[in-house]
Amino acid sequence: VQPLASSSAGDELGDLSREFAALLRRLADYTHYREHLASRLSHELRTPIAIIRSSLDNLQLSANAAEARVYLERAHAGLSRLNFIFDAMAEATRLESAIASTPRERFDLREVVGGCVEAYRTTYPAARFVATLPPASVAVMGNPELIAQMLDKLIANAVDFALPDTTIDVALVVSGRQAVVRVVNKGPVLPEG
């Protein structure tokens, strides 16, 4: 479907034409979002469910109380992520509004990234993860659940496309007032389209 051509005229009809074209673009974006919601939901939920499942399986096999506590904490963290996803989807009609309406808090990004990587090691036992984290905590303002969701997507893709016997490198780099999280794997590049 071709977008509606807008007029470049400087009069009221040109303004109206541009407004209609912008409205139709937003409507097309929203329709596209809704059409792909089910596949996005499936993708969003796959990793937290896998974390819970593997933690509970390991808990069942564990005779050590300290190990059992770690697996229970991971299962609870996975459940918390699922709950957050369900709440965000129920309250938001668009991804932008979900992010904009998510409450911000001060949290340690190093702790969130490190905790996620530890959970991924259990969830994806065939994959090899290398985490490079700064020695000190990294205080940021934001939402730790959204960071975990972002990492879940990046890691799921890295695991799916990593070549055998290669590592998936997760790095948190701090430079001044900027923190950058990188996920790098060796594998095929994305197609042009």
N, CA and C atoms as an extended XYZ file, in Angstrom:
579
Properties=species:S:1:pos:R:3:atomname:S:1:resname:S:1:resid:I:1 pbc="F F F"
N         0.845       -1.174        0.000 N   VAL     1
C         0.000        0.000        0.000 CA  VAL     1
C         0.887        1.232        0.000 C   VAL     1
N         0.623        2.116       -0.969 N   GLN     2
C         1.381        3.348       -1.077 CA  GLN     2
C         0.851        4.368       -0.076 C   GLN     2
N         1.737        5.098        0.612 N   PRO     3
C         1.259        6.141        1.517 CA  PRO     3
C         0.610        7.269        0.732 C   PRO     3
N        -0.308        7.965        1.392 N   LEU     4
C        -0.979        9.099        0.785 CA  LEU     4
C         0.042       10.209        0.547 C   LEU     4
N         0.073       10.701       -0.678 N   ALA     5
C         1.000       11.788       -0.993 CA  ALA     5
C         0.476       13.075       -0.372 C   ALA     5
N         1.363       13.807        0.272 N   SER     6
C         0.938       15.066        0.873 CA  SER     6
C         1.361       16.217       -0.015 C   SER     6
N         0.580       17.257        0.038 N   SER     7
C         0.836       18.431       -0.787 CA  SER     7
C         1.910       19.294       -0.142 C   SER     7
N         2.687       19.968       -0.984 N   SER     8
C         3.682       20.894       -0.448 CA  SER     8
C         3.184       22.330       -0.506 C   SER     8
N         1.914       22.473       -0.845 N   ALA     9
C         1.333       23.816       -0.931 CA  ALA     9
C         1.332       24.481        0.435 C   ALA     9
N         1.498       25.797        0.447 N   GLY    10
C         1.584       26.525        1.707 CA  GLY    10
C         0.249       27.039        2.202 C   GLY    10
N        -0.849       26.593        1.609 N   ASP    11
C        -2.165       27.076        2.043 CA  ASP    11
C        -2.840       26.078        2.972 C   ASP    11
N        -4.115       26.341        3.306 N   GLU    12
C        -4.854       25.478        4.232 CA  GLU    12
C        -5.042       24.068        3.684 C   GLU    12
N        -5.250       23.958        2.376 N   LEU    13
C        -5.420       22.625        1.781 CA  LEU    13
C        -4.121       21.822        1.877 C   LEU    13
N        -2.999       22.478        1.697 N   GLY    14
C        -1.707       21.799        1.860 CA  GLY    14
C        -1.514       21.330        3.293 C   GLY    14
N        -1.862       22.193        4.270 N   ASP    15
C        -1.777       21.806        5.689 CA  ASP    15
C        -2.667       20.601        5.977 C   ASP    15
N        -3.902       20.643        5.467 N   LEU    16
C        -4.843       19.542        5.678 CA  LEU    16
C        -4.316       18.258        5.046 C   LEU    16
N        -3.756       18.366        3.848 N   SER    17
C        -3.191       17.210        3.155 CA  SER    17
C        -2.065       16.582        3.966 C   SER    17
N        -1.192       17.406        4.497 N   ARG    18
C        -0.073       16.896        5.303 CA  ARG    18
C        -0.573       16.248        6.596 C   ARG    18
N        -1.580       16.855        7.218 N   GLU    19
C        -2.153       16.287        8.447 CA  GLU    19
C        -2.765       14.912        8.186 C   GLU    19
N        -3.511       14.788        7.077 N   PHE    20
C        -4.109       13.494        6.724 CA  PHE    20
C        -3.028       12.451        6.430 C   PHE    20
N        -1.987       12.850        5.723 N   ALA    21
C        -0.898       11.917        5.410 CA  ALA    21
C        -0.224       11.437        6.694 C   ALA    21
N         0.017       12.356        7.638 N   ALA    22
C         0.640       11.974        8.919 CA  ALA    22
C        -0.282       11.061        9.706 C   ALA    22
N        -1.582       11.371        9.717 N   LEU    23
C        -2.549       10.539       10.433 CA  LEU    23
C        -2.591        9.137        9.844 C   LEU    23
N        -2.595        9.033        8.534 N   LEU    24
C        -2.622        7.715        7.892 CA  LEU    24
C        -1.327        6.937        8.154 C   LEU    24
N        -0.190        7.625        8.207 N   ARG    25
C         1.073        6.945        8.548 CA  ARG    25
C         1.006        6.368        9.957 C   ARG    25
N         0.491        7.170       10.916 N   ARG    26
C         0.372        6.680       12.306 CA  ARG    26
C        -0.598        5.516       12.383 C   ARG    26
N        -1.707        5.589       11.640 N   LEU    27
C        -2.684        4.505       11.617 CA  LEU    27
C        -2.061        3.235       11.028 C   LEU    27
N        -1.270        3.376        9.965 N   ALA    28
C        -0.594        2.213        9.364 CA  ALA    28
C         0.402        1.607       10.344 C   ALA    28
N         1.152        2.453       11.068 N   ASP    29
C         2.097        1.951       12.075 CA  ASP    29
C         1.364        1.177       13.174 C   ASP    29
N         0.249        1.730       13.631 N   TYR    30
C        -0.521        1.081       14.692 CA  TYR    30
C        -1.096       -0.246       14.203 C   TYR    30
N        -1.602       -0.280       12.981 N   THR    31
C        -2.141       -1.524       12.415 CA  THR    31
C        -1.038       -2.571       12.307 C   THR    31
N         0.121       -2.159       11.838 N   HIS    32
C         1.263       -3.086       11.738 CA  HIS    32
C         1.631       -3.629       13.120 C   HIS    32
N         1.646       -2.747       14.108 N   TYR    33
C         1.958       -3.160       15.479 CA  TYR    33
C         0.963       -4.218       15.955 C   TYR    33
N        -0.326       -3.961       15.761 N   ARG    34
C        -1.361       -4.903       16.225 CA  ARG    34
C        -1.289       -6.228       15.485 C   ARG    34
N        -0.990       -6.190       14.190 N   GLU    35
C        -0.910       -7.422       13.408 CA  GLU    35
C         0.218       -8.321       13.888 C   GLU    35
N         1.280       -7.731       14.414 N   HIS    36
C         2.442       -8.512       14.836 CA  HIS    36
C         2.519       -8.688       16.356 C   HIS    36
N         1.474       -8.308       17.064 N   LEU    37
C         1.483       -8.379       18.519 CA  LEU    37
C         1.649       -9.805       19.039 C   LEU    37
N         0.957      -10.767       18.444 N   ALA    38
C         1.030      -12.148       18.929 CA  ALA    38
C         2.448      -12.706       18.819 C   ALA    38
N         3.124      -12.453       17.698 N   SER    39
C         4.482      -12.979       17.568 CA  SER    39
C         5.429      -12.277       18.530 C   SER    39
N         5.213      -10.964       18.755 N   ARG    40
C         6.049      -10.249       19.720 CA  ARG    40
C         5.816      -10.778       21.126 C   ARG    40
N         4.554      -11.027       21.457 N   LEU    41
C         4.229      -11.549       22.785 CA  LEU    41
C         4.901      -12.898       22.998 C   LEU    41
N         4.816      -13.764       21.997 N   SER    42
C         5.461      -15.068       22.096 CA  SER    42
C         6.958      -14.919       22.321 C   SER    42
N         7.575      -14.013       21.568 N   HIS    43
C         9.019      -13.779       21.698 CA  HIS    43
C         9.356      -13.214       23.077 C   HIS    43
N         8.536      -12.275       23.569 N   GLU    44
C         8.768      -11.649       24.875 CA  GLU    44
C         8.694      -12.672       26.017 C   GLU    44
N         7.766      -13.617       25.921 N   LEU    45
C         7.509      -14.533       27.032 CA  LEU    45
C         8.422      -15.761       27.027 C   LEU    45
N         9.019      -16.072       25.894 N   ARG    46
C         9.811      -17.301       25.783 CA  ARG    46
C        10.965      -17.357       26.790 C   ARG    46
N        11.748      -16.296       26.913 N   THR    47
C        12.925      -16.331       27.783 CA  THR    47
C        12.562      -16.387       29.267 C   THR    47
N        11.650      -15.535       29.774 N   PRO    48
C        11.311      -15.663       31.194 CA  PRO    48
C        10.745      -17.043       31.554 C   PRO    48
N         9.956      -17.616       30.643 N   ILE    49
C         9.405      -18.951       30.906 CA  ILE    49
C        10.530      -19.976       30.946 C   ILE    49
N        11.495      -19.858       30.028 N   ALA    50
C        12.624      -20.791       30.022 CA  ALA    50
C        13.460      -20.654       31.291 C   ALA    50
N        13.630      -19.422       31.789 N   ILE    51
C        14.383      -19.202       33.026 CA  ILE    51
C        13.675      -19.877       34.193 C   ILE    51
N        12.368      -19.707       34.278 N   ILE    52
C        11.595      -20.320       35.367 CA  ILE    52
C        11.663      -21.838       35.267 C   ILE    52
N        11.461      -22.367       34.057 N   ARG    53
C        11.460      -23.822       33.873 CA  ARG    53
C        12.816      -24.434       34.263 C   ARG    53
N        13.905      -23.838       33.772 N   SER    54
C        15.226      -24.405       34.077 CA  SER    54
C        15.552      -24.265       35.559 C   SER    54
N        15.155      -23.149       36.172 N   SER    55
C        15.414      -22.964       37.606 CA  SER    55
C        14.657      -23.988       38.430 C   SER    55
N        13.404      -24.232       38.073 N   LEU    56
C        12.611      -25.217       38.818 CA  LEU    56
C        13.134      -26.638       38.583 C   LEU    56
N        13.573      -26.929       37.338 N   ASP    57
C        14.162      -28.253       37.069 CA  ASP    57
C        15.427      -28.453       37.903 C   ASP    57
N        16.281      -27.433       37.936 N   ASN    58
C        17.511      -27.524       38.720 CA  ASN    58
C        17.218      -27.604       40.212 C   ASN    58
N        16.209      -26.898       40.649 N   LEU    59
C        15.802      -26.949       42.055 CA  LEU    59
C        15.375      -28.358       42.428 C   LEU    59
N        14.645      -29.006       41.528 N   GLN    60
C        14.180      -30.364       41.775 CA  GLN    60
C        15.361      -31.330       41.910 C   GLN    60
N        16.443      -31.075       41.171 N   LEU    61
C        17.607      -31.955       41.197 CA  LEU    61
C        18.592      -31.600       42.301 C   LEU    61
N        18.469      -30.411       42.872 N   SER    62
C        19.444      -29.920       43.836 CA  SER    62
C        19.166      -30.442       45.248 C   SER    62
N        20.235      -30.943       45.871 N   ALA    63
C        20.126      -31.377       47.260 CA  ALA    63
C        20.711      -30.322       48.194 C   ALA    63
N        21.415      -29.362       47.645 N   ASN    64
C        22.089      -28.335       48.411 CA  ASN    64
C        21.135      -27.151       48.636 C   ASN    64
N        20.966      -26.745       49.885 N   ALA    65
C        20.031      -25.664       50.223 CA  ALA    65
C        20.459      -24.325       49.612 C   ALA    65
N        21.764      -24.045       49.566 N   ALA    66
C        22.240      -22.786       48.987 CA  ALA    66
C        21.949      -22.745       47.491 C   ALA    66
N        22.193      -23.864       46.803 N   GLU    67
C        21.877      -23.946       45.374 CA  GLU    67
C        20.382      -23.777       45.154 C   GLU    67
N        19.587      -24.425       45.990 N   ALA    68
C        18.131      -24.350       45.861 CA  ALA    68
C        17.655      -22.901       45.989 C   ALA    68
N        18.259      -22.141       46.910 N   ARG    69
C        17.866      -20.739       47.105 CA  ARG    69
C        18.146      -19.926       45.843 C   ARG    69
N        19.298      -20.165       45.204 N   VAL    70
C        19.659      -19.448       43.973 CA  VAL    70
C        18.633      -19.727       42.881 C   VAL    70
N        18.259      -21.008       42.700 N   TYR    71
C        17.290      -21.356       41.667 CA  TYR    71
C        15.915      -20.771       41.972 C   TYR    71
N        15.537      -20.751       43.254 N   LEU    72
C        14.259      -20.141       43.625 CA  LEU    72
C        14.261      -18.641       43.335 C   LEU    72
N        15.375      -17.965       43.628 N   GLU    73
C        15.477      -16.531       43.347 CA  GLU    73
C        15.362      -16.266       41.851 C   GLU    73
N        15.996      -17.104       41.037 N   ARG    74
C        15.910      -16.929       39.586 CA  ARG    74
C        14.493      -17.176       39.094 C   ARG    74
N        13.829      -18.193       39.636 N   ALA    75
C        12.446      -18.473       39.243 CA  ALA    75
C        11.551      -17.293       39.609 C   ALA    75
N        11.749      -16.730       40.803 N   HIS    76
C        10.954      -15.567       41.210 CA  HIS    76
C        11.249      -14.370       40.314 C   HIS    76
N        12.513      -14.174       39.935 N   ALA    77
C        12.862      -13.068       39.037 CA  ALA    77
C        12.188      -13.251       37.682 C   ALA    77
N        12.168      -14.483       37.176 N   GLY    78
C        11.484      -14.765       35.911 CA  GLY    78
C         9.994      -14.508       36.007 C   GLY    78
N         9.391      -14.912       37.128 N   LEU    79
C         7.965      -14.641       37.330 CA  LEU    79
C         7.700      -13.143       37.414 C   LEU    79
N         8.594      -12.414       38.051 N   SER    80
C         8.445      -10.969       38.146 CA  SER    80
C         8.487      -10.338       36.756 C   SER    80
N         9.385      -10.832       35.887 N   ARG    81
C         9.463      -10.328       34.528 CA  ARG    81
C         8.179      -10.609       33.759 C   ARG    81
N         7.657      -11.837       33.914 N   LEU    82
C         6.398      -12.184       33.239 CA  LEU    82
C         5.268      -11.276       33.709 C   LEU    82
N         5.192      -11.067       35.012 N   ASN    83
C         4.152      -10.204       35.564 CA  ASN    83
C         4.278       -8.792       34.994 C   ASN    83
N         5.502       -8.298       34.915 N   PHE    84
C         5.739       -6.963       34.358 CA  PHE    84
C         5.276       -6.898       32.900 C   PHE    84
N         5.588       -7.932       32.115 N   ILE    85
C         5.199       -7.961       30.709 CA  ILE    85
C         3.677       -7.937       30.576 C   ILE    85
N         2.991       -8.770       31.367 N   PHE    86
C         1.535       -8.803       31.308 CA  PHE    86
C         0.941       -7.443       31.695 C   PHE    86
N         1.466       -6.849       32.761 N   ASP    87
C         0.961       -5.539       33.194 CA  ASP    87
C         1.185       -4.475       32.127 C   ASP    87
N         2.391       -4.461       31.541 N   ALA    88
C         2.707       -3.459       30.529 CA  ALA    88
C         1.819       -3.613       29.299 C   ALA    88
N         1.564       -4.855       28.906 N   MET    89
C         0.732       -5.074       27.728 CA  MET    89
C        -0.724       -4.724       27.999 C   MET    89
N        -1.190       -4.964       29.218 N   ALA    90
C        -2.577       -4.649       29.552 CA  ALA    90
C        -2.799       -3.142       29.610 C   ALA    90
N        -1.793       -2.397       30.026 N   GLU    91
C        -1.943       -0.958       30.215 CA  GLU    91
C        -1.593       -0.145       28.980 C   GLU    91
N        -0.824       -0.690       28.060 N   ALA    92
C        -0.325        0.114       26.936 CA  ALA    92
C        -0.866       -0.386       25.618 C   ALA    92
N        -1.206        0.514       24.743 N   THR    93
C        -1.635        0.112       23.402 CA  THR    93
C        -0.489        0.187       22.419 C   THR    93
N         0.553        0.906       22.757 N   ARG    94
C         1.722        1.003       21.886 CA  ARG    94
C         2.981        0.886       22.719 C   ARG    94
N         4.014        0.384       22.111 N   LEU    95
C         5.285        0.222       22.805 CA  LEU    95
C         5.809        1.547       23.334 C   LEU    95
N         5.662        2.615       22.556 N   GLU    96
C         6.152        3.919       23.000 CA  GLU    96
C         5.473        4.364       24.283 C   GLU    96
N         4.139        4.168       24.357 N   SER    97
C         3.434        4.599       25.559 CA  SER    97
C         3.781        3.698       26.735 C   SER    97
N         4.084        2.422       26.479 N   ALA    98
C         4.487        1.530       27.567 CA  ALA    98
C         5.796        2.013       28.189 C   ALA    98
N         6.743        2.382       27.339 N   ILE    99
C         8.028        2.858       27.843 CA  ILE    99
C         7.859        4.208       28.541 C   ILE    99
N         7.069        5.089       27.923 N   ALA   100
C         6.872        6.416       28.511 CA  ALA   100
C         6.139        6.353       29.847 C   ALA   100
N         5.236        5.380       29.999 N   SER   101
C         4.441        5.316       31.228 CA  SER   101
C         5.062        4.425       32.300 C   SER   101
N         6.160        3.748       31.996 N   THR   102
C         6.797        2.866       32.969 CA  THR   102
C         7.501        3.705       34.038 C   THR   102
N         7.221        3.412       35.305 N   PRO   103
C         7.870        4.212       36.355 CA  PRO   103
C         9.382        4.030       36.342 C   PRO   103
N        10.078        5.129       36.597 N   ARG   104
C        11.539        5.092       36.653 CA  ARG   104
C        11.975        5.007       38.103 C   ARG   104
N        13.117        4.370       38.280 N   GLU   105
C        13.701        4.258       39.612 CA  GLU   105
C        15.211        4.227       39.475 C   GLU   105
N        15.896        4.501       40.559 N   ARG   106
C        17.355        4.407       40.551 CA  ARG   106
C        17.706        2.953       40.872 C   ARG   106
N        18.551        2.350       40.015 N   PHE   107
C        18.958        0.960       40.239 CA  PHE   107
C        20.383        0.759       39.750 C   PHE   107
N        20.970       -0.381       40.152 N   ASP   108
C        22.336       -0.722       39.775 CA  ASP   108
C        22.305       -1.531       38.484 C   ASP   108
N        22.702       -0.913       37.371 N   LEU   109
C        22.698       -1.576       36.071 CA  LEU   109
C        23.660       -2.760       36.055 C   LEU   109
N        24.766       -2.642       36.764 N   ARG   110
C        25.742       -3.746       36.836 CA  ARG   110
C        25.092       -4.988       37.438 C   ARG   110
N        24.308       -4.794       38.497 N   GLU   111
C        23.645       -5.913       39.164 CA  GLU   111
C        22.600       -6.562       38.253 C   GLU   111
N        21.838       -5.752       37.526 N   VAL   112
C        20.811       -6.287       36.630 CA  VAL   112
C        21.450       -7.084       35.496 C   VAL   112
N        22.474       -6.514       34.841 N   VAL   113
C        23.129       -7.200       33.722 CA  VAL   113
C        23.809       -8.483       34.220 C   VAL   113
N        24.516       -8.388       35.340 N   GLY   114
C        25.188       -9.578       35.887 CA  GLY   114
C        24.201      -10.662       36.273 C   GLY   114
N        23.086      -10.287       36.906 N   GLY   115
C        22.063      -11.265       37.290 CA  GLY   115
C        21.433      -11.932       36.082 C   GLY   115
N        21.178      -11.142       35.037 N   CYS   116
C        20.608      -11.713       33.813 CA  CYS   116
C        21.567      -12.719       33.183 C   CYS   116
N        22.851      -12.369       33.110 N   VAL   117
C        23.830      -13.277       32.493 CA  VAL   117
C        23.904      -14.590       33.272 C   VAL   117
N        23.876      -14.506       34.591 N   GLU   118
C        23.884      -15.736       35.403 CA  GLU   118
C        22.656      -16.590       35.102 C   GLU   118
N        21.504      -15.956       34.967 N   ALA   119
C        20.282      -16.701       34.639 CA  ALA   119
C        20.374      -17.325       33.249 C   ALA   119
N        20.982      -16.602       32.284 N   TYR   120
C        21.114      -17.148       30.936 CA  TYR   120
C        22.025      -18.366       30.916 C   TYR   120
N        23.034      -18.395       31.765 N   ARG   121
C        23.933      -19.560       31.816 CA  ARG   121
C        23.163      -20.815       32.199 C   ARG   121
N        22.167      -20.662       33.059 N   THR   122
C        21.328      -21.798       33.455 CA  THR   122
C        20.304      -22.103       32.376 C   THR   122
N        19.732      -21.058       31.793 N   THR   123
C        18.672      -21.227       30.800 CA  THR   123
C        19.196      -21.814       29.492 C   THR   123
N        20.381      -21.406       29.088 N   TYR   124
C        20.990      -21.882       27.842 CA  TYR   124
C        22.305      -22.592       28.161 C   TYR   124
N        22.234      -23.803       28.713 N   PRO   125
C        23.467      -24.482       29.146 CA  PRO   125
C        24.437      -24.801       28.006 C   PRO   125
N        23.962      -24.898       26.780 N   ALA   126
C        24.847      -25.202       25.653 CA  ALA   126
C        25.629      -23.973       25.188 C   ALA   126
N        25.161      -22.789       25.566 N   ALA   127
C        25.831      -21.549       25.144 CA  ALA   127
C        26.906      -21.169       26.155 C   ALA   127
N        27.934      -20.475       25.674 N   ARG   128
C        28.994      -19.983       26.563 CA  ARG   128
C        28.915      -18.466       26.630 C   ARG   128
N        28.711      -17.963       27.844 N   PHE   129
C        28.578      -16.527       28.051 CA  PHE   129
C        29.828      -15.975       28.721 C   PHE   129
N        30.283      -14.826       28.253 N   VAL   130
C        31.381      -14.102       28.875 CA  VAL   130
C        30.833      -12.729       29.239 C   VAL   130
N        30.865      -12.407       30.528 N   ALA   131
C        30.373      -11.108       30.985 CA  ALA   131
C        31.549      -10.230       31.371 C   ALA   131
N        31.553       -9.017       30.858 N   THR   132
C        32.564       -8.024       31.216 CA  THR   132
C        31.826       -6.868       31.881 C   THR   132
N        32.007       -6.771       33.202 N   LEU   133
C        31.293       -5.765       33.982 CA  LEU   133
C        32.282       -4.860       34.695 C   LEU   133
N        31.919       -3.608       34.923 N   PRO   134
C        32.815       -2.715       35.662 CA  PRO   134
C        32.950       -3.185       37.114 C   PRO   134
N        34.038       -2.826       37.789 N   PRO   135
C        34.249       -3.298       39.159 CA  PRO   135
C        33.271       -2.694       40.172 C   PRO   135
N        32.763       -1.509       39.892 N   ALA   136
C        31.867       -0.842       40.846 CA  ALA   136
C        30.445       -0.823       40.304 C   ALA   136
N        29.496       -0.517       41.181 N   SER   137
C        28.098       -0.436       40.768 CA  SER   137
C        27.915        0.718       39.779 C   SER   137
N        26.860        0.595       38.960 N   VAL   138
C        26.552        1.608       37.950 CA  VAL   138
C        25.113        2.063       38.202 C   VAL   138
N        24.972        3.167       38.911 N   ALA   139
C        23.646        3.680       39.247 CA  ALA   139
C        23.054        4.405       38.049 C   ALA   139
N        21.850        3.987       37.651 N   VAL   140
C        21.149        4.629       36.541 CA  VAL   140
C        19.700        4.876       36.944 C   VAL   140
N        19.055        5.773       36.213 N   MET   141
C        17.638        6.040       36.384 CA  MET   141
C        16.921        5.380       35.231 C   MET   141
N        15.928        4.564       35.512 N   GLY   142
C        15.197        3.871       34.453 CA  GLY   142
C        14.342        2.790       35.052 C   GLY   142
N        14.182        1.699       34.301 N   ASN   143
C        13.390        0.576       34.778 CA  ASN   143
C        14.154       -0.718       34.553 C   ASN   143
N        14.510       -1.423       35.631 N   PRO   144
C        15.299       -2.651       35.476 CA  PRO   144
C        14.572       -3.734       34.688 C   PRO   144
N        13.241       -3.773       34.756 N   GLU   145
C        12.488       -4.789       34.006 CA  GLU   145
C        12.610       -4.569       32.500 C   GLU   145
N        12.605       -3.304       32.066 N   LEU   146
C        12.770       -3.028       30.641 CA  LEU   146
C        14.180       -3.397       30.171 C   LEU   146
N        15.170       -3.164       31.021 N   ILE   147
C        16.549       -3.567       30.680 CA  ILE   147
C        16.617       -5.088       30.543 C   ILE   147
N        15.992       -5.807       31.487 N   ALA   148
C        15.993       -7.276       31.423 CA  ALA   148
C        15.268       -7.763       30.173 C   ALA   148
N        14.154       -7.127       29.817 N   GLN   149
C        13.434       -7.495       28.597 CA  GLN   149
C        14.306       -7.290       27.363 C   GLN   149
N        14.991       -6.158       27.317 N   MET   150
C        15.873       -5.872       26.191 CA  MET   150
C        16.958       -6.953       26.091 C   MET   150
N        17.581       -7.269       27.224 N   LEU   151
C        18.626       -8.295       27.227 CA  LEU   151
C        18.063       -9.652       26.819 C   LEU   151
N        16.853       -9.989       27.304 N   ASP   152
C        16.231      -11.265       26.925 CA  ASP   152
C        16.143      -11.399       25.405 C   ASP   152
N        15.710      -10.324       24.732 N   LYS   153
C        15.579      -10.361       23.272 CA  LYS   153
C        16.935      -10.509       22.602 C   LYS   153
N        17.891       -9.695       23.048 N   LEU   154
C        19.220       -9.756       22.439 CA  LEU   154
C        19.873      -11.122       22.645 C   LEU   154
N        19.752      -11.660       23.851 N   ILE   155
C        20.373      -12.959       24.150 CA  ILE   155
C        19.677      -14.084       23.390 C   ILE   155
N        18.336      -14.063       23.330 N   ALA   156
C        17.622      -15.106       22.578 CA  ALA   156
C        18.071      -15.115       21.122 C   ALA   156
N        18.228      -13.935       20.529 N   ASN   157
C        18.708      -13.860       19.150 CA  ASN   157
C        20.160      -14.315       19.046 C   ASN   157
N        20.992      -13.914       20.003 N   ALA   158
C        22.406      -14.319       19.976 CA  ALA   158
C        22.531      -15.832       20.077 C   ALA   158
N        21.748      -16.451       20.955 N   VAL   159
C        21.790      -17.910       21.113 CA  VAL   159
C        21.314      -18.593       19.834 C   VAL   159
N        20.227      -18.066       19.243 N   ASP   160
C        19.686      -18.671       18.014 CA  ASP   160
C        20.678      -18.636       16.855 C   ASP   160
N        21.499      -17.574       16.789 N   PHE   161
C        22.335      -17.393       15.616 CA  PHE   161
C        23.837      -17.560       15.859 C   PHE   161
N        24.235      -17.845       17.100 N   ALA   162
C        25.665      -18.013       17.386 CA  ALA   162
C        26.195      -19.291       16.744 C   ALA   162
N        27.401      -19.191       16.213 N   LEU   163
C        28.046      -20.386       15.660 CA  LEU   163
C        28.451      -21.311       16.804 C   LEU   163
N        28.470      -22.629       16.561 N   PRO   164
C        28.869      -23.569       17.622 CA  PRO   164
C        30.280      -23.265       18.131 C   PRO   164
N        30.492      -23.523       19.397 N   ASP   165
C        31.794      -23.349       20.053 CA  ASP   165
C        32.304      -21.908       20.012 C   ASP   165
N        31.392      -20.962       19.999 N   THR   166
C        31.780      -19.555       20.116 CA  THR   166
C        31.108      -18.980       21.359 C   THR   166
N        31.601      -17.858       21.807 N   THR   167
C        31.039      -17.247       23.016 CA  THR   167
C        30.033      -16.164       22.646 C   THR   167
N        29.174      -15.892       23.604 N   ILE   168
C        28.282      -14.738       23.528 CA  ILE   168
C        28.802      -13.778       24.580 C   ILE   168
N        29.308      -12.644       24.118 N   ASP   169
C        29.936      -11.674       25.018 CA  ASP   169
C        28.940      -10.591       25.400 C   ASP   169
N        28.787      -10.396       26.706 N   VAL   170
C        27.919       -9.347       27.228 CA  VAL   170
C        28.810       -8.383       28.003 C   VAL   170
N        28.801       -7.114       27.595 N   ALA   171
C        29.673       -6.130       28.240 CA  ALA   171
C        28.855       -4.916       28.668 C   ALA   171
N        29.180       -4.422       29.837 N   LEU   172
C        28.646       -3.150       30.318 CA  LEU   172
C        29.831       -2.208       30.417 C   LEU   172
N        29.811       -1.153       29.592 N   VAL   173
C        30.921       -0.210       29.522 CA  VAL   173
C        30.415        1.162       29.971 C   VAL   173
N        31.152        1.781       30.883 N   VAL   174
C        30.786        3.106       31.369 CA  VAL   174
C        31.827        4.100       30.896 C   VAL   174
N        31.328        5.188       30.292 N   SER   175
C        32.207        6.248       29.828 CA  SER   175
C        31.568        7.568       30.239 C   SER   175
N        32.140        8.201       31.256 N   GLY   176
C        31.562        9.447       31.761 CA  GLY   176
C        30.185        9.199       32.340 C   GLY   176
N        29.181        9.884       31.804 N   ARG   177
C        27.808        9.728       32.283 CA  ARG   177
C        27.003        8.776       31.404 C   ARG   177
N        27.673        8.006       30.551 N   GLN   178
C        27.001        7.111       29.624 CA  GLN   178
C        27.349        5.661       29.940 C   GLN   178
N        26.324        4.809       29.949 N   ALA   179
C        26.521        3.365       30.126 CA  ALA   179
C        26.013        2.667       28.874 C   ALA   179
N        26.824        1.762       28.330 N   VAL   180
C        26.473        1.044       27.112 CA  VAL   180
C        26.511       -0.456       27.408 C   VAL   180
N        25.436       -1.150       27.026 N   VAL   181
C        25.383       -2.605       27.145 CA  VAL   181
C        25.542       -3.170       25.738 C   VAL   181
N        26.519       -4.084       25.580 N   ARG   182
C        26.765       -4.702       24.275 CA  ARG   182
C        26.577       -6.204       24.385 C   ARG   182
N        25.928       -6.783       23.380 N   VAL   183
C        25.820       -8.238       23.251 CA  VAL   183
C        26.403       -8.578       21.890 C   VAL   183
N        27.445       -9.407       21.891 N   VAL   184
C        28.144       -9.744       20.651 CA  VAL   184
C        28.220      -11.259       20.514 C   VAL   184
N        27.829      -11.751       19.340 N   ASN   185
C        27.997      -13.173       19.040 CA  ASN   185
C        28.550      -13.310       17.636 C   ASN   185
N        29.186      -14.438       17.379 N   LYS   186
C        29.712      -14.728       16.044 CA  LYS   186
C        28.684      -15.599       15.334 C   LYS   186
N        28.234      -15.125       14.174 N   GLY   187
C        27.224      -15.846       13.429 CA  GLY   187
C        26.902      -15.122       12.152 C   GLY   187
N        25.884      -15.601       11.417 N   PRO   188
C        25.530      -14.964       10.156 CA  PRO   188
C        24.978      -13.557       10.382 C   PRO   188
N        25.220      -12.680        9.419 N   VAL   189
C        24.698      -11.322        9.514 CA  VAL   189
C        23.246      -11.322        9.081 C   VAL   189
N        22.519      -10.279        9.482 N   LEU   190
C        21.122      -10.148        9.088 CA  LEU   190
C        21.034       -9.865        7.596 C   LEU   190
N        20.004      -10.379        6.930 N   PRO   191
C        19.850      -10.074        5.512 CA  PRO   191
C        19.542       -8.586        5.322 C   PRO   191
N        19.846       -8.065        4.139 N   GLU   192
C        19.654       -6.644        3.854 CA  GLU   192
C        18.248       -6.164        4.176 C   GLU   192
N        17.208       -6.920        3.768 N   GLY   193
C        15.820       -6.478        3.950 CA  GLY   193
C        15.424       -6.447        5.398 C   GLY   193
